[in-house]
């Protein structure tokens, strides 16, 4: 069923919806990842579906990632530092995956979020290694850091499937590929008959 141009689907729970959506998106993207990592992403989407969990506070905008990382450097304890690193990784993944198109008009683009998020998760995996929490999450955060762009592609696939939008901004798609090397963007461009080419830049694209 469709309503207002968007597909309406009945699911048992939001978590179940994201579990099915992430699993389907990973299959389409050919992404091989540990079940625990996929489960983390599902829980992240379920959590951030509530705006109060995503934003710092009611009506408060997100703090710039650079300031958040500065907080991690100045943290008074390893636990505080790890919390901030995880927050940077989570926000970066969510923003790049679900709002990557809108970043074209912002001061920092999607590649900034990919770099910051991947680095934050990788640093976190090292920081918690050897701890009780690290026994469960070191491998998860290491994989998220190493495959950050792949998981951004997964979230973008989840978004597009949910809204059922077949309209493609080809120039933005090419720009995302140039900035991030997104394999999803490359495949979509090829389906449109466009071969991604690093030799092209903003002055030669047409």
LUMTIPA-170344 format. One line per 3 residues: number of its first residue (from 0); for each residue x, z, y of N, C-alpha, C. Coordinates in Angstrom, 3 decimals, m for minus. Layout:
<nodes>
NUM	X Z Y X Z Y X Z Y  ...
</nodes>
This chain:
<nodes>
0	0.839 0.000 m1.186 0.000 0.000 0.000 0.877 0.000 1.239  0.419 m0.693 2.302 1.157 m0.726 3.547 0.304 m0.168 4.665  0.936 0.495 5.591 0.230 1.054 6.732 1.121 0.916 7.939
3	0.636 0.201 8.963 1.416 0.016 10.177 2.720 m0.691 9.935  2.744 m1.619 8.932 3.964 m2.372 8.666 4.945 m1.651 7.761  4.632 m0.397 7.377 5.526 0.357 6.495 4.823 0.631 5.176
6	5.586 0.608 4.085 5.014 0.847 2.777 4.752 2.340 2.585  3.542 2.647 2.102 3.168 4.036 1.851 3.176 4.261 0.349  3.870 5.300 m0.071 4.035 5.553 m1.500 3.866 7.037 m1.763
9	3.099 7.376 m2.804 2.861 8.762 m3.157 3.975 9.257 m4.075  4.594 10.368 m3.711 5.649 10.960 m4.531 5.361 12.441 m4.720  5.930 13.002 m5.789 5.691 14.415 m6.081 6.326 15.315 m5.037
12	7.504 14.949 m4.563 8.215 15.748 m3.574 9.178 14.869 m2.818  9.617 15.344 m1.656 10.578 14.589 m0.865 11.900 14.458 m1.605  12.299 15.519 m2.295 13.547 15.471 m3.050 13.477 14.424 m4.162
15	12.334 14.339 m4.829 12.169 13.353 m5.896 12.211 11.942 m5.326  11.616 11.759 m4.150 11.655 10.452 m3.492 13.096 10.039 m3.204  13.874 10.947 m2.633 15.262 10.622 m2.317 16.107 10.462 m3.577
18	15.792 11.219 m4.619 16.542 11.071 m5.865 16.369 9.662 m6.418  15.131 9.189 m6.461 14.869 7.842 m6.961 15.462 6.788 m6.037  15.340 7.016 m4.730 15.828 6.038 m3.751 17.347 5.923 m3.789
21	18.037 7.055 m3.861 19.501 7.042 m3.895 19.992 6.405 m5.190  19.351 6.741 m6.310 19.737 6.162 m7.592 19.572 4.642 m7.572  18.452 4.174 m7.035 18.207 2.737 m6.946 19.216 2.053 m6.026
24	19.494 2.681 m4.890 20.444 2.107 m3.919 21.849 2.045 m4.496  22.249 3.074 m5.229 23.575 3.067 m5.848 23.683 1.948 m6.880  22.611 1.728 m7.637 22.619 0.638 m8.615 22.755 m0.709 m7.911
27	22.009 m0.888 m6.818 22.059 m2.159 m6.088 23.419 m2.398 m5.463  24.058 m1.325 m5.008 25.365 m1.451 m4.376 26.503 m1.454 m5.392  26.176 m1.221 m6.656 27.207 m1.173 m7.685 28.153 m0.004 m7.493
30	27.634 1.096 m6.957 28.473 2.270 m6.686 28.473 3.212 m7.879  29.634 3.439 m8.433 29.805 4.366 m9.543 30.297 5.692 m8.971  29.484 6.724 m9.105 29.840 8.034 m8.563 29.362 9.129 m9.510
33	30.010 10.273 m9.427 29.641 11.415 m10.261 28.225 11.868 m9.930  27.512 12.335 m10.942 26.131 12.793 m10.742 26.050 13.931 m9.728  27.065 14.791 m9.706 27.051 15.913 m8.772 27.164 15.416 m7.321
36	27.924 14.354 m7.110 28.052 13.790 m5.768 26.737 13.159 m5.330  26.112 12.415 m6.227 24.813 11.807 m5.919 23.781 12.891 m5.620  23.819 13.975 m6.392 22.881 15.079 m6.183 23.095 15.728 m4.817
39	24.358 15.836 m4.401 24.658 16.379 m3.072 24.038 15.510 m1.987  24.151 14.195 m2.122 23.595 13.279 m1.126 22.074 13.393 m1.088  21.452 13.496 m2.243 19.990 13.668 m2.308 19.577 14.937 m1.577
42	20.271 16.035 m1.830 19.941 17.298 m1.166 20.180 17.224 0.335  21.216 16.482 0.738 21.496 16.311 2.164 20.342 15.589 2.848  19.864 14.514 2.250 18.747 13.772 2.832 17.484 14.625 2.881
45	17.258 15.390 1.839 16.084 16.260 1.803 16.167 17.315 2.911  17.348 17.878 3.107 17.554 18.883 4.145 17.365 18.295 5.534  18.002 17.142 5.798 17.963 16.551 7.123 16.635 15.868 7.439
48	15.748 15.790 6.455 14.397 15.296 6.736 13.676 16.251 7.682  14.152 17.494 7.737 13.641 18.471 8.707 14.568 18.452 9.919  14.042 18.091 11.058 14.875 17.890 12.247 15.620 19.146 12.647
51	15.039 20.321 12.378 15.705 21.562 12.787 16.995 21.783 11.999  17.104 21.179 10.824 18.332 21.301 10.036 19.404 20.330 10.527  18.965 19.226 11.124 19.909 18.215 11.583 20.486 18.555 12.951
54	19.614 18.956 13.875 20.066 19.269 15.229 20.553 20.710 15.332  21.327 20.969 16.386 21.912 22.303 16.581 20.848 23.358 16.845  19.778 22.979 17.521 18.689 23.885 17.850 17.541 23.069 18.408
57	16.415 23.691 18.589 15.235 22.972 19.065 15.505 22.337 20.427  15.366 21.025 20.475 15.544 20.315 21.733 16.989 20.127 22.151  17.942 20.585 21.317 19.355 20.485 21.667 19.974 19.241 21.032
60	20.700 18.441 21.807 21.348 17.258 21.234 22.520 17.659 20.345  22.933 16.739 19.494 24.101 16.994 18.651 25.357 17.081 19.500  26.237 17.987 19.144 27.513 18.078 19.839 28.406 16.934 19.382
63	29.258 16.412 20.250 30.192 15.350 19.844 31.050 15.814 18.670  31.332 14.893 17.764 32.109 15.238 16.575 33.493 15.768 16.929  34.086 15.226 17.996 35.424 15.680 18.387 35.411 17.158 18.760
66	34.345 17.610 19.429 34.241 19.020 19.799 34.006 19.889 18.565  33.262 19.359 17.620 33.040 20.105 16.391 34.341 20.270 15.611  35.146 19.216 15.578 36.437 19.322 14.892 37.370 20.285 15.615
69	37.249 20.336 16.941 38.032 21.312 17.693 37.629 22.733 17.295  36.337 22.917 17.033 35.865 24.219 16.549 36.495 24.557 15.207  36.653 23.532 14.357 37.256 23.768 13.041 38.708 24.211 13.195
72	39.418 23.584 14.117 40.821 23.940 14.349 40.940 25.373 14.861  39.996 25.766 15.726 40.037 27.097 16.340 39.258 28.142 15.555  38.786 27.787 14.374 37.961 28.706 13.587 38.706 30.004 13.298
75	37.944 31.086 13.300 38.536 32.413 13.095 38.718 32.757 11.622  38.162 31.929 10.725 38.294 32.196 9.297 38.214 30.879 8.530  38.757 30.842 7.321 38.651 29.635 6.494 37.197 29.251 6.230
78	36.336 30.259 6.067 34.922 29.985 5.796 34.267 29.267 6.968  34.584 29.711 8.177 34.025 29.068 9.366 34.554 27.638 9.490  35.838 27.465 9.250 36.436 26.130 9.328 35.787 25.188 8.313
81	35.599 25.669 7.098 35.000 24.838 6.061 33.558 24.476 6.388  32.835 25.409 6.978 31.450 25.141 7.381 31.398 23.993 8.390  32.299 24.036 9.381 32.314 23.000 10.413 32.715 21.653 9.820
84	33.717 21.638 8.944 34.125 20.384 8.311 32.983 19.762 7.511  32.265 20.610 6.778 31.133 20.100 6.009 30.056 19.557 6.934  29.821 20.245 8.025 28.815 19.809 9.004 29.201 18.453 9.607
87	30.462 18.283 9.929 30.926 17.004 10.483 30.728 15.884 9.465  31.102 16.138 8.214 30.920 15.131 7.170 29.461 14.776 6.959  28.614 15.810 6.891 27.181 15.589 6.656 26.531 14.790 7.781
90	26.798 15.193 9.013 26.200 14.510 10.156 26.703 13.075 10.252  27.985 12.882 10.040 28.552 11.541 10.119 27.929 10.611 9.086  27.756 11.104 7.876 27.169 10.300 6.812 25.723 9.935 7.145
93	24.972 10.897 7.595 23.561 10.671 7.899 23.391 9.712 9.076  24.146 9.929 10.139 24.027 9.082 11.326 24.467 7.653 11.022  25.614 7.494 10.375 26.115 6.154 10.068 25.176 5.418 9.119
96	24.591 6.141 8.165 23.720 5.509 7.189 22.351 5.150 7.713  21.764 6.031 8.516 20.386 5.816 8.951 20.275 5.267 10.371  21.293 5.455 11.195 21.202 5.042 12.593 22.344 4.130 13.013
99	22.982 3.479 12.040 24.128 2.623 12.331 23.816 1.506 13.308  22.608 0.937 13.236 22.243 m0.158 14.128 22.217 0.299 15.586  21.665 1.476 15.835 21.528 1.959 17.209 22.869 2.344 17.825
102	23.888 2.552 16.995 25.198 2.951 17.513 25.873 1.832 18.287  25.374 0.601 18.135 25.961 m0.532 18.863 25.867 m0.336 20.367  24.890 0.425 20.813 24.694 0.653 22.241 25.344 1.951 22.719
105	26.022 2.657 21.825 26.595 3.953 22.162 28.074 3.828 22.506  28.603 4.931 23.045 30.011 4.955 23.438 30.928 4.845 22.227  30.516 5.432 21.112 31.285 5.315 19.870 30.418 4.630 18.828
108	31.033 3.734 18.042 30.273 2.937 17.086 30.405 3.512 15.675  29.871 2.796 14.720 29.760 3.283 13.356 31.118 3.574 12.722  32.151 2.802 13.090 33.466 3.028 12.493 34.028 4.397 12.840
111	33.668 4.918 14.015 34.086 6.262 14.432 33.505 7.307 13.487  32.212 7.171 13.177 31.552 8.120 12.286 32.114 8.019 10.870  32.426 6.803 10.439 32.999 6.617 9.102 34.367 7.297 9.011
114	35.188 7.109 10.031 36.520 7.717 10.030 36.439 9.235 10.079  35.618 9.748 10.999 35.497 11.196 11.172 34.886 11.855 9.941  33.827 11.259 9.423 33.148 11.853 8.269 34.006 11.833 7.021
117	34.650 10.695 6.750 35.504 10.611 5.577 36.664 11.584 5.639  37.263 11.711 6.822 38.389 12.635 6.994 37.941 14.085 6.837  36.757 14.412 7.361 36.249 15.783 7.277 36.003 16.183 5.826
120	35.349 15.307 5.065 35.096 15.615 3.651 36.404 15.740 2.868  37.351 14.850 3.136 38.627 14.901 2.417 39.376 16.189 2.734  39.398 16.574 4.020 40.052 17.823 4.409 39.369 19.024 3.776
123	38.054 18.974 3.701 37.297 20.072 3.107 37.611 20.207 1.625  37.740 19.086 0.932 38.032 19.140 m0.512 39.371 19.819 m0.772  40.328 19.607 0.124 41.641 20.241 m0.009 41.550 21.716 0.357
126	40.782 22.013 1.396 40.691 23.381 1.906 40.062 24.346 0.904  39.078 23.873 0.143 38.368 24.783 m0.766 38.955 24.773 m2.174  39.954 23.943 m2.392 40.560 23.862 m3.729 41.145 25.218 m4.124
129	40.842 25.644 m5.318 41.350 26.920 m5.804 40.419 28.087 m5.551  39.382 27.878 m4.739 38.414 28.937 m4.467 37.262 28.857 m5.465  36.413 29.884 m5.445 35.244 29.888 m6.327 34.340 28.704 m5.999
132	34.106 28.474 m4.709 33.271 27.345 m4.292 33.929 26.017 m4.648  35.246 26.008 m4.578 35.962 24.782 m4.862 35.807 24.310 m6.291  35.576 25.259 m7.223 35.382 24.879 m8.614 34.186 23.958 m8.774
135	33.188 24.124 m7.904 31.975 23.316 m7.993 31.999 22.104 m7.065  32.697 22.216 m5.924 32.542 21.200 m4.888 33.797 20.413 m4.514  34.965 20.803 m4.982 36.170 20.057 m4.602 36.049 18.578 m4.954
138	35.636 18.289 m6.176 35.524 16.897 m6.618 34.436 16.151 m5.850  33.349 16.854 m5.515 32.249 16.232 m4.763 32.718 15.785 m3.392  33.366 16.686 m2.658 33.800 16.348 m1.303 34.944 15.335 m1.325
141	35.789 15.405 m2.343 36.868 14.419 m2.465 36.288 13.024 m2.673  35.255 12.922 m3.506 34.637 11.620 m3.751 33.889 11.118 m2.519  33.212 12.006 m1.823 32.529 11.608 m0.590 33.533 11.108 0.446
144	34.681 11.763 0.514 35.705 11.328 1.460 36.282 9.975 1.087  36.550 9.779 m0.200 37.167 8.537 m0.663 36.207 7.357 m0.624  34.918 7.629 m0.832 33.915 6.551 m0.906 32.901 6.661 0.227
147	33.356 7.149 1.375 32.426 7.425 2.468 31.636 6.184 2.880  32.322 5.069 3.091 31.628 3.847 3.508 30.630 3.381 2.452  30.980 3.546 1.185 30.057 3.157 0.117 28.773 3.984 0.182
150	28.904 5.278 0.473 27.713 6.115 0.573 26.935 5.828 1.863  27.613 5.408 2.918 26.910 4.946 4.117 26.040 3.743 3.754  26.591 2.827 2.968 25.831 1.659 2.515 24.610 2.083 1.701
153	24.782 3.091 0.868 23.671 3.589 0.056 22.559 4.122 0.952  22.901 4.925 1.941 21.894 5.477 2.835 21.209 4.383 3.649  21.963 3.374 4.050 21.366 2.256 4.781 20.382 1.507 3.895
156	20.718 1.356 2.620 19.813 0.713 1.663 18.541 1.538 1.490  18.683 2.858 1.398 17.526 3.752 1.291 16.633 3.590 2.511  17.230 3.558 3.694 16.462 3.390 4.934 15.695 2.084 4.949
159	16.375 0.989 4.615 15.733 m0.325 4.673 14.620 m0.455 3.648  14.820 0.111 2.467 13.781 0.066 1.450 12.561 0.874 1.879  12.789 2.004 2.533 11.684 2.862 2.945 10.836 2.222 4.032
162	11.475 1.516 4.947 10.717 0.931 6.054 10.278 m0.497 5.772  10.796 m1.100 4.690 10.347 m2.420 4.305 10.566 m3.474 5.365  11.675 m3.393 6.077 11.956 m4.325 7.168 12.887 m5.421 6.681
165	12.392 m6.670 6.707 13.196 m7.795 6.252 13.939 m8.496 7.387  13.754 m8.020 8.613 14.416 m8.644 9.753 15.879 m8.221 9.777  16.788 m9.188 9.863 18.224 m8.908 9.828 18.859 m9.343 11.135
168	19.586 m8.424 11.779 20.373 m8.753 12.964 21.740 m9.216 12.459  21.918 m10.524 12.382 23.112 m11.086 11.758 24.384 m10.697 12.508  24.334 m10.762 13.836 25.528 m10.422 14.614 25.921 m8.960 14.412
171	24.923 m8.081 14.390 25.222 m6.662 14.171 25.749 m6.447 12.759  25.183 m7.167 11.797 25.640 m7.056 10.421 27.107 m7.461 10.321  27.472 m8.549 11.002 28.862 m9.007 10.988 29.765 m7.986 11.683
174	29.276 m7.412 12.762 30.057 m6.423 13.507 30.326 m5.187 12.651  29.293 m4.746 11.934 29.458 m3.593 11.037 30.501 m3.895 9.972  30.458 m5.106 9.420 31.457 m5.479 8.409 32.858 m5.494 9.003
177	33.015 m6.054 10.203 34.322 m6.099 10.846 34.880 m4.700 11.095  34.011 m3.781 11.509 34.454 m2.443 11.882 34.690 m1.527 10.684  33.926 m1.729 9.608 33.965 m0.766 8.499 34.359 m1.368 7.153
180	34.287 m2.683 7.022 34.547 m3.293 5.726 33.429 m3.072 4.731  32.225 m2.786 5.228 31.076 m2.509 4.363 30.854 m3.625 3.348  30.860 m3.247 2.066 30.629 m4.241 1.026 29.172 m4.707 1.011
183	28.272 m3.808 1.403 26.860 m4.191 1.504 26.683 m5.249 2.583  27.286 m5.033 3.741 27.174 m6.004 4.830 27.756 m7.348 4.415  28.878 m7.329 3.690 29.501 m8.580 3.240 28.579 m9.334 2.290
186	27.954 m8.608 1.359 27.042 m9.263 0.417 25.841 m9.863 1.144  25.298 m9.134 2.112 24.137 m9.631 2.851 24.508 m10.868 3.661  25.687 m10.870 4.246 26.132 m12.036 5.005 26.271 m13.249 4.093
189	26.835 m13.038 2.918 26.998 m14.158 1.991 25.648 m14.702 1.533  24.670 m13.791 1.352 23.332 m14.264 0.974 22.713 m15.109 2.079  23.155 m14.863 3.312 22.667 m15.648 4.451 23.497 m16.904 4.672
192	24.480 m17.124 3.795 25.308 m18.315 3.912 26.477 m18.172 4.854  26.853 m16.927 5.165 27.953 m16.667 6.090 29.076 m15.971 5.340  30.253 m16.568 5.341 31.399 m15.965 4.668 32.146 m15.056 5.640
195	32.192 m13.743 5.373 32.929 m12.825 6.253 34.376 m13.253 6.419  34.864 m13.207 7.649 36.210 m13.696 7.945 36.813 m12.825 9.025  37.875 m12.106 8.690 38.517 m11.212 9.654 39.108 m11.964 10.839
198	39.324 m13.262 10.703 39.922 m14.031 11.787 38.960 m14.214 12.943  37.643 m14.032 12.668 36.663 m14.173 13.733 36.585 m12.886 14.533  36.442 m13.004 15.833 36.246 m11.821 16.664 35.028 m12.041 17.543
201	34.794 m11.123 18.465 33.597 m11.174 19.289 33.522 m12.394 20.170  34.653 m13.078 20.418 34.622 m14.255 21.299 34.380 m15.535 20.539  34.546 m15.493 19.204 34.387 m16.712 18.423 33.127 m16.738 17.601
204	32.457 m15.586 17.423 31.227 m15.570 16.649 30.126 m16.289 17.395  29.267 m16.982 16.669 28.153 m17.702 17.289 27.031 m17.885 16.280
</nodes>
